[in-house]
Amino acid sequence: MNFFEHQAAARRTSTRLVVLFALAVIAIVVAVDLAVMLVFGRGDGAGGILLFTTLVTLAVIGGASMYRIASLRGGGESVALQFGGTPVPEDTTDRYLRRLRNVVEEIAIASGVPMPGLYVLEHESAINAFAAGYSPSDAAIAVTRGALEKLNRDELQGVIAHEFSHILNGDMRLNIRLIGVLFGIMVMGIIGRRLMLHGGMSRNSRDGVAMFLVMALLAIVIGYIGLLFGRMIKAGISRTRESLADASAVQFTRQTAGLAGALKKIAGVHEGSRLGARAETEEISHMLFGDGIGFSGLFATHPPILKRIQALEPGFRAENLEQLQAQWRSAPPNGLQEDARMGLAGAHDALPAASSQINVTPAMVASQVALPEADDYRRADAIVNTIPDDLRELARQRERVMPLLLALLLGDDEAVLDKQRSEITARLGAAAADEAFASRQAVAAGLHPMQRLPLAALAFPVLRLRPRPELDVFIDTVFAVVNADGEVSLFEYCLGRLLQVQVRESLDPARYARFGRRKPGNVKQEFATLLAVVARTGNPDDPAEAQRAYLAGMQRVLPRDHVPYAPPANGVLALEAVWEPLDALDPLAKQVMVEAITAAASHDGRISVAEAELLRTICGVLHCPLPPMLERA
């Protein structure tokens, strides 16, 4: 199952969640109505009472669900903080946290997505983790201290890759909605417990106390119906998604030993994966890497641990697990010590020359969306380790990250540069403009074309820490800089657009979380505009060759339609009208879209490194992240 099929499956699961929620609500309403009939009987006016009770019950459930979802509107950061996460500093000197950050940076660059926010559950000695958010732009990954200390680097990479699959495949937004849905159908039990407490403390008459206690008891019983349905919904949806995430993690890392090793340690160490905060764990149990509570059978949110291991290592048996348990009882595992014994130092390859040509095909590129392979990890490692230290240091500093990102957008033409400096000065001040232009020199001198997107990805978590008013100004500045003149390159324009998209989504993640439903036939003109701009950019001095490139792309996406080649007069600025309609395409239609863009960019089967980065940037704007190594050995 590729990225687009995963997205389509997640959308179907969302529909299934709505159906299950409706069934649970019906069951609760029926239970409440029966309880009311039991208390008040079937006398005159019973119909009106039942109607009123039904409406109140629906309002309580719906209001509770909306309240809980609204409380998580901030996305991944909100979830991680609410459930006890402590942010991991960008400049941390803690060896375990530094290793975590290195692993996550590597996977983020290999998969082509922004760096997620990182959090650690400091007081949890079990091995567990979760990813939260509405989209990759606001994602957060939280890892327990136990996982950091007990897992070696390969095992930690397997766990993080598992969580990245949830980020990329649309599981995170489903999980947040599931938290809200479950809160709504379990709220009656919460009300019952509050009533029981209030009734027990009441100083009123015995009759009043008795009535309170009866109502509380009925609410608790009804609440258990909601709890039953909630656990069944979580189990039914989560087990399948966790199995898919295990498979995706293996695709991500191209090795099973790391993920299997993490699962073995969960099964073998005393702490396992169970978290200490029972109430909070119940709410996020469907999001966790390992079973955080210990339910089995019908209510299990994860497949049995032995089956998960055997899916990765078919020859593994229960007796092997018993041997590991005995070993770790006498000598608990230590991840850093294992790294030292295994020699996990991580040599890296060299980056290709900027003038290199890459052999690609549309189907090959589309198949790589959100599915990095082993060579992508080597390329990601090379990219990270060869980014100049002074630029990486700028990316870690809150006060300097905005000028650094603006430096990536500055052109070469003197007239354009003067206008861009004026735009930055007018919005952020002369000091910010001076620093952006100073960083531009460092970018031009020491940054390989393949390192511009990864540097932006590394800087993004730091950018998100800035106050919202400043981020709003930054979005406006980016727009002004990339639109300073029609001569701004397509890559610079698309990089600016990508930064705007990521910042905008991080500011209001719930608003932009959606699965598209449009079909290619509904966005013909948008396809024509995008492919015409891409074709002309690749063939600026040969209109005939540009037209052939355009037709190659259109043949992929709209083979039965004839939309003539007509490059827009305003060049890249015409793309402002295409992003939203194209981003709203159905997941499987997006697969065809990626193939069409690739066909236009490489109609002769070859693209340059610069064209490959342009392709990656355009796909990033349209939420189809590509790994850094499009060619395949």
Summary of the structure (lengths in Angstrom):
residues: 633
radius of gyration: 27.0
end to end distance: 21.9
largest distance: 92.3
contacts: 2238
relative contact order: 0.10
helix: 69%
strand: 4%
